[in-house]
Amino acid sequence: MHKSTLEQWRMLQAVVEHGGFAQAAAAVHKSQSTINHAVHKLQDQLGLKLLEVVGRKAQLTDAGALMLRRAGQLLDQAGQLENIAASLATGTEPEIYLAVDEIYPYACLAGALQGLARAYPNTRVELTETVLSGGPEKLLAGQVDLLVAGSVPRGFLGEPILEVEFIAVAHPQHALHRLGRPPTLQDLARQRQIVVRDSALGARADSGWLGAEQRWTVSHVATSVDMIARGMGFAWLPSTRIGAQLAAGSLRELPLATGSRRLANVYLTYADPDLAGPATCALAALLREETRGYQNSF
């Protein structure tokens, strides 16, 4: 059986924050006798002196400071619990499961999540960053509420929100840039190609692989970008992730006669738009808004 209550700790916290019983009573709209009784009962129940009066001001003892610091964590958690309950009472979902392909601009994702945090501070987000068919696989398995990816699984309706350009690139001093002519398919096949692994657990795609003699496979686009910038190979990389490197000259587009660039659509897909809660719908709207802003910046 617990000896103390959260309300007693709230009363003690108010006394300390406002510097005395009378000030606390005015701040929390309780009578001074009520607060005095609650704090003294708390001390009696614990068998521990929590407050001492120094001059005209009530101050925590060393033991009281330790106890109130721990109690403060409980009070914060109780407040969060009440806020979550209020959100659930209005129909707001407690958690959103989101899968986003790594070709989607990180700035757009971050901006959308920041907006969601402001509008729905009590809704948690479980974000999975995927590659190729990894995101659609999760949607088909019922593991996500919202998907941002380069394809839409059968049985779902996706909304195209962005067109991403993939560019064949290598370090400016790479052998493919020193040929003095446009590289051919045979030239490419003799060089190391960096491929980003499909994050799906089932059937995987090998998008863009040319059958190069030396194929290195990595799990993340950022790893591929870093390797290419170090002169370790070539790859088709999304323009959404290499704009800064192209501008700085650490990456350079390969002068292929054809095929140096290709386009891919990015789609926004609900698991079930009819069952999507207000926070999920708000996140989808924020992703659209951030994407429009990204496109308008070019």
C-alpha positions as YAML, in Angstrom:
chain: A
units: angstrom
residues:
- id: 1
  name: MET
  ca: [0.00, 0.00, 0.00]
- id: 2
  name: HIS
  ca: [1.49, 3.34, -1.04]
- id: 3
  name: LYS
  ca: [1.98, 5.83, 1.76]
- id: 4
  name: SER
  ca: [1.89, 8.97, -0.40]
- id: 5
  name: THR
  ca: [-0.21, 10.33, -3.23]
- id: 6
  name: LEU
  ca: [0.65, 12.37, -6.31]
- id: 7
  name: GLU
  ca: [-1.53, 15.17, -4.99]
- id: 8
  name: GLN
  ca: [0.60, 15.44, -1.86]
- id: 9
  name: TRP
  ca: [3.74, 15.69, -3.96]
- id: 10
  name: ARG
  ca: [2.05, 18.35, -6.12]
- id: 11
  name: MET
  ca: [1.34, 20.36, -2.98]
- id: 12
  name: LEU
  ca: [4.95, 20.06, -1.81]
- id: 13
  name: GLN
  ca: [6.21, 21.06, -5.26]
- id: 14
  name: ALA
  ca: [3.95, 24.13, -5.23]
- id: 15
  name: VAL
  ca: [5.24, 25.22, -1.82]
- id: 16
  name: VAL
  ca: [8.83, 24.97, -3.00]
- id: 17
  name: GLU
  ca: [8.25, 26.64, -6.36]
- id: 18
  name: HIS
  ca: [6.30, 29.57, -4.91]
- id: 19
  name: GLY
  ca: [8.33, 30.01, -1.74]
- id: 20
  name: GLY
  ca: [5.77, 29.29, 0.95]
- id: 21
  name: PHE
  ca: [2.38, 27.90, 1.91]
- id: 22
  name: ALA
  ca: [0.44, 31.12, 1.37]
- id: 23
  name: GLN
  ca: [1.97, 31.73, -2.06]
- id: 24
  name: ALA
  ca: [1.35, 28.11, -3.08]
- id: 25
  name: ALA
  ca: [-2.27, 28.33, -1.95]
- id: 26
  name: ALA
  ca: [-2.83, 31.35, -4.19]
- id: 27
  name: ALA
  ca: [-1.09, 29.69, -7.14]
- id: 28
  name: VAL
  ca: [-2.95, 26.37, -7.07]
- id: 29
  name: HIS
  ca: [-6.27, 27.76, -5.81]
- id: 30
  name: LYS
  ca: [-6.32, 25.74, -2.60]
- id: 31
  name: SER
  ca: [-6.66, 26.93, 0.98]
- id: 32
  name: GLN
  ca: [-3.46, 27.39, 2.91]
- id: 33
  name: SER
  ca: [-4.67, 24.95, 5.56]
- id: 34
  name: THR
  ca: [-5.26, 22.27, 2.89]
- id: 35
  name: ILE
  ca: [-1.72, 22.59, 1.55]
- id: 36
  name: ASN
  ca: [-0.24, 22.72, 5.05]
- id: 37
  name: HIS
  ca: [-2.11, 19.59, 6.06]
- id: 38
  name: ALA
  ca: [-1.11, 17.70, 2.86]
- id: 39
  name: VAL
  ca: [2.60, 18.47, 3.24]
- id: 40
  name: HIS
  ca: [2.76, 17.70, 6.96]
- id: 41
  name: LYS
  ca: [0.84, 14.46, 6.46]
- id: 42
  name: LEU
  ca: [3.29, 13.49, 3.71]
- id: 43
  name: GLN
  ca: [6.22, 14.03, 6.05]
- id: 44
  name: ASP
  ca: [4.52, 12.03, 8.81]
- id: 45
  name: GLN
  ca: [3.68, 9.16, 6.46]
- id: 46
  name: LEU
  ca: [7.27, 8.95, 5.18]
- id: 47
  name: GLY
  ca: [8.85, 9.56, 8.57]
- id: 48
  name: LEU
  ca: [11.13, 12.08, 6.86]
- id: 49
  name: LYS
  ca: [11.53, 15.83, 7.19]
- id: 50
  name: LEU
  ca: [11.14, 17.30, 3.72]
- id: 51
  name: LEU
  ca: [10.81, 21.02, 4.45]
- id: 52
  name: GLU
  ca: [12.37, 23.48, 6.83]
- id: 53
  name: VAL
  ca: [11.54, 27.15, 7.31]
- id: 54
  name: VAL
  ca: [14.48, 29.50, 6.87]
- id: 55
  name: GLY
  ca: [13.45, 33.01, 7.76]
- id: 56
  name: ARG
  ca: [10.03, 33.35, 6.19]
- id: 57
  name: LYS
  ca: [10.68, 30.95, 3.32]
- id: 58
  name: ALA
  ca: [10.09, 27.20, 3.22]
- id: 59
  name: GLN
  ca: [13.05, 25.32, 1.79]
- id: 60
  name: LEU
  ca: [13.69, 21.68, 1.04]
- id: 61
  name: THR
  ca: [15.97, 19.65, 3.21]
- id: 62
  name: ASP
  ca: [18.64, 17.59, 1.46]
- id: 63
  name: ALA
  ca: [16.39, 14.55, 1.73]
- id: 64
  name: GLY
  ca: [13.42, 16.58, 0.53]
- id: 65
  name: ALA
  ca: [15.34, 17.77, -2.55]
- id: 66
  name: LEU
  ca: [16.17, 14.19, -3.48]
- id: 67
  name: MET
  ca: [12.63, 12.96, -2.91]
- id: 68
  name: LEU
  ca: [11.00, 15.82, -4.79]
- id: 69
  name: ARG
  ca: [13.38, 15.38, -7.73]
- id: 70
  name: ARG
  ca: [12.25, 11.76, -8.04]
- id: 71
  name: ALA
  ca: [8.62, 12.72, -7.46]
- id: 72
  name: GLY
  ca: [8.92, 15.36, -10.18]
- id: 73
  name: GLN
  ca: [9.53, 12.61, -12.73]
- id: 74
  name: LEU
  ca: [6.36, 10.85, -11.59]
- id: 75
  name: LEU
  ca: [4.36, 14.09, -11.78]
- id: 76
  name: ASP
  ca: [5.61, 14.70, -15.32]
- id: 77
  name: GLN
  ca: [4.68, 11.16, -16.34]
- id: 78
  name: ALA
  ca: [1.24, 11.52, -14.77]
- id: 79
  name: GLY
  ca: [0.73, 14.75, -16.70]
- id: 80
  name: GLN
  ca: [1.73, 13.05, -19.94]
- id: 81
  name: LEU
  ca: [-0.63, 10.19, -19.17]
- id: 82
  name: GLU
  ca: [-3.52, 12.59, -18.70]
- id: 83
  name: ASN
  ca: [-2.66, 14.38, -21.96]
- id: 84
  name: ILE
  ca: [-2.58, 11.08, -23.82]
- id: 85
  name: ALA
  ca: [-5.95, 10.15, -22.34]
- id: 86
  name: ALA
  ca: [-7.36, 13.47, -23.52]
- id: 87
  name: SER
  ca: [-5.98, 12.85, -27.01]
- id: 88
  name: LEU
  ca: [-7.45, 9.34, -27.11]
- id: 89
  name: ALA
  ca: [-10.81, 10.68, -25.93]
- id: 90
  name: THR
  ca: [-10.88, 12.95, -28.98]
- id: 91
  name: GLY
  ca: [-10.00, 10.04, -31.31]
- id: 92
  name: THR
  ca: [-6.31, 10.84, -31.81]
- id: 93
  name: GLU
  ca: [-4.17, 7.76, -32.41]
- id: 94
  name: PRO
  ca: [-1.36, 7.20, -29.88]
- id: 95
  name: GLU
  ca: [1.20, 6.05, -32.48]
- id: 96
  name: ILE
  ca: [1.88, 6.30, -36.21]
- id: 97
  name: TYR
  ca: [3.91, 3.70, -38.08]
- id: 98
  name: LEU
  ca: [5.66, 5.38, -41.00]
- id: 99
  name: ALA
  ca: [7.95, 3.92, -43.68]
- id: 100
  name: VAL
  ca: [9.92, 6.29, -45.91]
- id: 101
  name: ASP
  ca: [12.23, 5.37, -48.78]
- id: 102
  name: GLU
  ca: [15.71, 6.85, -48.49]
- id: 103
  name: ILE
  ca: [15.36, 8.62, -51.84]
- id: 104
  name: TYR
  ca: [12.81, 10.98, -50.25]
- id: 105
  name: PRO
  ca: [14.45, 14.31, -49.26]
- id: 106
  name: TYR
  ca: [15.51, 14.23, -45.63]
- id: 107
  name: ALA
  ca: [14.69, 17.91, -45.17]
- id: 108
  name: CYS
  ca: [11.07, 17.24, -46.18]
- id: 109
  name: LEU
  ca: [10.79, 14.34, -43.77]
- id: 110
  name: ALA
  ca: [12.30, 16.32, -40.90]
- id: 111
  name: GLY
  ca: [10.07, 19.31, -41.59]
- id: 112
  name: ALA
  ca: [6.93, 17.16, -41.65]
- id: 113
  name: LEU
  ca: [7.84, 15.42, -38.40]
- id: 114
  name: GLN
  ca: [8.57, 18.74, -36.72]
- id: 115
  name: GLY
  ca: [5.14, 19.99, -37.74]
- id: 116
  name: LEU
  ca: [3.52, 16.83, -36.42]
- id: 117
  name: ALA
  ca: [5.35, 17.16, -33.09]
- id: 118
  name: ARG
  ca: [3.91, 20.65, -32.65]
- id: 119
  name: ALA
  ca: [0.36, 19.70, -33.60]
- id: 120
  name: TYR
  ca: [0.21, 16.26, -31.92]
- id: 121
  name: PRO
  ca: [2.86, 16.22, -29.15]
- id: 122
  name: ASN
  ca: [1.44, 13.06, -27.55]
- id: 123
  name: THR
  ca: [1.43, 10.92, -30.69]
- id: 124
  name: ARG
  ca: [4.50, 8.73, -31.06]
- id: 125
  name: VAL
  ca: [6.08, 8.00, -34.45]
- id: 126
  name: GLU
  ca: [7.73, 4.70, -35.36]
- id: 127
  name: LEU
  ca: [9.81, 5.56, -38.45]
- id: 128
  name: THR
  ca: [11.41, 2.95, -40.69]
- id: 129
  name: GLU
  ca: [13.73, 4.15, -43.46]
- id: 130
  name: THR
  ca: [13.56, 1.71, -46.36]
- id: 131
  name: VAL
  ca: [15.08, 1.02, -49.78]
- id: 132
  name: LEU
  ca: [13.27, -0.11, -52.96]
- id: 133
  name: SER
  ca: [10.60, -2.73, -52.10]
- id: 134
  name: GLY
  ca: [11.25, -2.68, -48.35]
- id: 135
  name: GLY
  ca: [8.54, -0.10, -47.69]
- id: 136
  name: PRO
  ca: [5.85, -1.68, -49.88]
- id: 137
  name: GLU
  ca: [6.59, -5.02, -48.20]
- id: 138
  name: LYS
  ca: [5.84, -3.49, -44.81]
- id: 139
  name: LEU
  ca: [2.61, -1.97, -46.11]
- id: 140
  name: LEU
  ca: [1.47, -5.34, -47.46]
- id: 141
  name: ALA
  ca: [2.30, -6.94, -44.10]
- id: 142
  name: GLY
  ca: [0.14, -4.40, -42.26]
- id: 143
  name: GLN
  ca: [3.16, -2.96, -40.42]
- id: 144
  name: VAL
  ca: [2.78, 0.70, -41.40]
- id: 145
  name: ASP
  ca: [0.01, 3.28, -41.49]
- id: 146
  name: LEU
  ca: [1.65, 5.51, -44.07]
- id: 147
  name: LEU
  ca: [4.20, 4.80, -46.80]
- id: 148
  name: VAL
  ca: [6.43, 7.10, -48.84]
- id: 149
  name: ALA
  ca: [8.15, 5.01, -51.52]
- id: 150
  name: GLY
  ca: [8.95, 4.61, -55.18]
- id: 151
  name: SER
  ca: [6.22, 2.03, -55.82]
- id: 152
  name: VAL
  ca: [2.69, 1.20, -54.71]
- id: 153
  name: PRO
  ca: [1.79, -2.39, -53.83]
- id: 154
  name: ARG
  ca: [-1.06, -4.07, -55.68]
- id: 155
  name: GLY
  ca: [-4.37, -3.39, -53.97]
- id: 156
  name: PHE
  ca: [-3.45, 0.10, -52.76]
- id: 157
  name: LEU
  ca: [-3.92, 3.56, -54.23]
- id: 158
  name: GLY
  ca: [-0.84, 5.76, -54.06]
- id: 159
  name: GLU
  ca: [-0.61, 9.47, -54.70]
- id: 160
  name: PRO
  ca: [2.46, 10.68, -56.66]
- id: 161
  name: ILE
  ca: [4.03, 13.54, -54.70]
- id: 162
  name: LEU
  ca: [7.56, 13.84, -56.10]
- id: 163
  name: GLU
  ca: [9.65, 12.97, -59.14]
- id: 164
  name: VAL
  ca: [13.24, 12.06, -58.25]
- id: 165
  name: GLU
  ca: [16.09, 12.07, -60.77]
- id: 166
  name: PHE
  ca: [18.77, 9.41, -60.44]
- id: 167
  name: ILE
  ca: [22.15, 10.56, -61.80]
- id: 168
  name: ALA
  ca: [25.14, 8.41, -62.77]
- id: 169
  name: VAL
  ca: [28.06, 9.85, -60.81]
- id: 170
  name: ALA
  ca: [31.64, 9.18, -59.81]
- id: 171
  name: HIS
  ca: [34.50, 11.09, -58.20]
- id: 172
  name: PRO
  ca: [35.91, 13.74, -60.62]
- id: 173
  name: GLN
  ca: [39.23, 11.81, -60.79]
- id: 174
  name: HIS
  ca: [37.62, 8.41, -61.33]
- id: 175
  name: ALA
  ca: [38.87, 6.39, -64.33]
- id: 176
  name: LEU
  ca: [35.50, 6.77, -66.05]
- id: 177
  name: HIS
  ca: [36.05, 10.54, -66.18]
- id: 178
  name: ARG
  ca: [39.52, 10.16, -67.66]
- id: 179
  name: LEU
  ca: [38.54, 8.23, -70.79]
- id: 180
  name: GLY
  ca: [38.34, 11.32, -72.97]
- id: 181
  name: ARG
  ca: [35.03, 10.06, -74.39]
- id: 182
  name: PRO
  ca: [31.60, 9.02, -73.14]
- id: 183
  name: PRO
  ca: [31.88, 5.77, -71.17]
- id: 184
  name: THR
  ca: [30.27, 2.75, -72.81]
- id: 185
  name: LEU
  ca: [28.38, -0.08, -71.13]
- id: 186
  name: GLN
  ca: [31.55, -2.18, -71.38]
- id: 187
  name: ASP
  ca: [33.55, 0.55, -69.62]
- id: 188
  name: LEU
  ca: [31.03, 0.62, -66.80]
- id: 189
  name: ALA
  ca: [31.03, -3.17, -66.47]
- id: 190
  name: ARG
  ca: [34.79, -3.13, -65.85]
- id: 191
  name: GLN
  ca: [34.46, -0.72, -62.92]
- id: 192
  name: ARG
  ca: [33.18, -1.14, -59.39]
- id: 193
  name: GLN
  ca: [29.50, -0.30, -59.03]
- id: 194
  name: ILE
  ca: [28.10, 0.60, -55.62]
- id: 195
  name: VAL
  ca: [24.57, -0.75, -55.18]
- id: 196
  name: VAL
  ca: [22.17, -0.02, -52.33]
- id: 197
  name: ARG
  ca: [20.62, -3.19, -50.97]
- id: 198
  name: ASP
  ca: [16.85, -3.62, -51.14]
- id: 199
  name: SER
  ca: [15.62, -3.53, -47.53]
- id: 200
  name: ALA
  ca: [12.82, -6.05, -48.19]
- id: 201
  name: LEU
  ca: [13.09, -9.38, -46.40]
- id: 202
  name: GLY
  ca: [11.37, -11.29, -49.18]
- id: 203
  name: ALA
  ca: [11.80, -10.87, -52.94]
- id: 204
  name: ARG
  ca: [14.35, -8.13, -53.57]
- id: 205
  name: ALA
  ca: [14.96, -5.88, -56.55]
- id: 206
  name: ASP
  ca: [18.33, -5.07, -58.13]
- id: 207
  name: SER
  ca: [17.41, -1.67, -59.51]
- id: 208
  name: GLY
  ca: [20.10, -0.12, -61.67]
- id: 209
  name: TRP
  ca: [22.69, -2.90, -61.44]
- id: 210
  name: LEU
  ca: [24.57, -3.37, -64.71]
- id: 211
  name: GLY
  ca: [26.28, -6.63, -63.85]
- id: 212
  name: ALA
  ca: [29.61, -4.93, -63.13]
- id: 213
  name: GLU
  ca: [32.55, -7.23, -62.41]
- id: 214
  name: GLN
  ca: [33.02, -5.63, -58.99]
- id: 215
  name: ARG
  ca: [29.74, -5.08, -57.22]
- id: 216
  name: TRP
  ca: [29.77, -3.67, -53.71]
- id: 217
  name: THR
  ca: [26.43, -3.66, -51.88]
- id: 218
  name: VAL
  ca: [25.60, -1.32, -49.01]
- id: 219
  name: SER
  ca: [22.49, -0.81, -46.89]
- id: 220
  name: HIS
  ca: [22.07, 2.96, -47.01]
- id: 221
  name: VAL
  ca: [22.16, 5.69, -49.64]
- id: 222
  name: ALA
  ca: [24.39, 7.83, -47.41]
- id: 223
  name: THR
  ca: [27.02, 5.07, -47.37]
- id: 224
  name: SER
  ca: [26.95, 4.87, -51.15]
- id: 225
  name: VAL
  ca: [27.31, 8.65, -51.47]
- id: 226
  name: ASP
  ca: [30.34, 8.63, -49.17]
- id: 227
  name: MET
  ca: [32.01, 5.75, -51.03]
- id: 228
  name: ILE
  ca: [31.52, 7.38, -54.43]
- id: 229
  name: ALA
  ca: [32.86, 10.70, -53.12]
- id: 230
  name: ARG
  ca: [36.00, 8.82, -51.99]
- id: 231
  name: GLY
  ca: [36.56, 7.49, -55.52]
- id: 232
  name: MET
  ca: [35.62, 3.91, -54.68]
- id: 233
  name: GLY
  ca: [33.22, 3.33, -57.57]
- id: 234
  name: PHE
  ca: [30.26, 4.72, -59.48]
- id: 235
  name: ALA
  ca: [26.50, 4.61, -59.00]
- id: 236
  name: TRP
  ca: [23.19, 6.09, -59.95]
- id: 237
  name: LEU
  ca: [22.27, 8.20, -56.94]
- id: 238
  name: PRO
  ca: [19.11, 10.21, -56.20]
- id: 239
  name: SER
  ca: [19.44, 13.94, -56.82]
- id: 240
  name: THR
  ca: [17.65, 14.47, -53.50]
- id: 241
  name: ARG
  ca: [20.75, 13.20, -51.66]
- id: 242
  name: ILE
  ca: [23.69, 14.48, -53.74]
- id: 243
  name: GLY
  ca: [22.86, 18.11, -54.55]
- id: 244
  name: ALA
  ca: [25.51, 19.47, -52.16]
- id: 245
  name: GLN
  ca: [28.20, 17.09, -53.44]
- id: 246
  name: LEU
  ca: [27.52, 17.97, -57.07]
- id: 247
  name: ALA
  ca: [27.65, 21.68, -56.25]
- id: 248
  name: ALA
  ca: [30.89, 21.25, -54.28]
- id: 249
  name: GLY
  ca: [32.49, 19.13, -57.02]
- id: 250
  name: SER
  ca: [33.12, 16.05, -54.87]
- id: 251
  name: LEU
  ca: [30.81, 14.15, -57.25]
- id: 252
  name: ARG
  ca: [30.55, 14.61, -61.00]
- id: 253
  name: GLU
  ca: [27.97, 13.30, -63.43]
- id: 254
  name: LEU
  ca: [29.27, 10.66, -65.83]
- id: 255
  name: PRO
  ca: [29.09, 11.87, -69.46]
- id: 256
  name: LEU
  ca: [27.23, 8.83, -70.78]
- id: 257
  name: ALA
  ca: [25.90, 9.06, -74.31]
- id: 258
  name: THR
  ca: [22.52, 7.89, -73.03]
- id: 259
  name: GLY
  ca: [21.07, 6.82, -69.72]
- id: 260
  name: SER
  ca: [23.04, 9.03, -67.33]
- id: 261
  name: ARG
  ca: [19.77, 10.17, -65.79]
- id: 262
  name: ARG
  ca: [16.51, 8.41, -65.10]
- id: 263
  name: LEU
  ca: [13.36, 9.45, -63.30]
- id: 264
  name: ALA
  ca: [11.39, 7.74, -60.55]
- id: 265
  name: ASN
  ca: [8.14, 8.78, -58.94]
- id: 266
  name: VAL
  ca: [7.67, 8.84, -55.18]
- id: 267
  name: TYR
  ca: [4.19, 7.96, -53.91]
- id: 268
  name: LEU
  ca: [2.35, 8.63, -50.67]
- id: 269
  name: THR
  ca: [0.16, 5.66, -49.74]
- id: 270
  name: TYR
  ca: [-2.20, 5.07, -46.81]
- id: 271
  name: ALA
  ca: [-2.64, 1.61, -45.37]
- id: 272
  name: ASP
  ca: [-6.35, 2.45, -45.14]
- id: 273
  name: PRO
  ca: [-7.46, 6.06, -45.72]
- id: 274
  name: ASP
  ca: [-10.86, 5.37, -44.16]
- id: 275
  name: LEU
  ca: [-9.31, 4.22, -40.88]
- id: 276
  name: ALA
  ca: [-6.54, 6.82, -40.73]
- id: 277
  name: GLY
  ca: [-6.71, 8.94, -37.58]
- id: 278
  name: PRO
  ca: [-6.34, 12.73, -37.44]
- id: 279
  name: ALA
  ca: [-2.61, 12.62, -36.65]
- id: 280
  name: THR
  ca: [-1.91, 10.27, -39.58]
- id: 281
  name: CYS
  ca: [-3.92, 12.51, -41.91]
- id: 282
  name: ALA
  ca: [-2.09, 15.56, -40.58]
- id: 283
  name: LEU
  ca: [1.29, 13.88, -41.20]
- id: 284
  name: ALA
  ca: [0.27, 13.03, -44.78]
- id: 285
  name: ALA
  ca: [-0.73, 16.67, -45.34]
- id: 286
  name: LEU
  ca: [2.57, 17.88, -43.89]
- id: 287
  name: LEU
  ca: [4.54, 15.54, -46.17]
- id: 288
  name: ARG
  ca: [2.67, 16.92, -49.19]
- id: 289
  name: GLU
  ca: [3.29, 20.50, -48.04]
- id: 290
  name: GLU
  ca: [6.99, 19.96, -47.42]
- id: 291
  name: THR
  ca: [7.37, 18.24, -50.80]
- id: 292
  name: ARG
  ca: [5.70, 21.14, -52.62]
- id: 293
  name: GLY
  ca: [8.05, 23.55, -50.89]
- id: 294
  name: TYR
  ca: [11.03, 21.42, -51.88]
- id: 295
  name: GLN
  ca: [9.96, 21.35, -55.52]
- id: 296
  name: ASN
  ca: [9.29, 25.09, -55.59]
- id: 297
  name: SER
  ca: [12.82, 25.79, -54.32]
- id: 298
  name: PHE
  ca: [14.28, 24.67, -57.66]
...
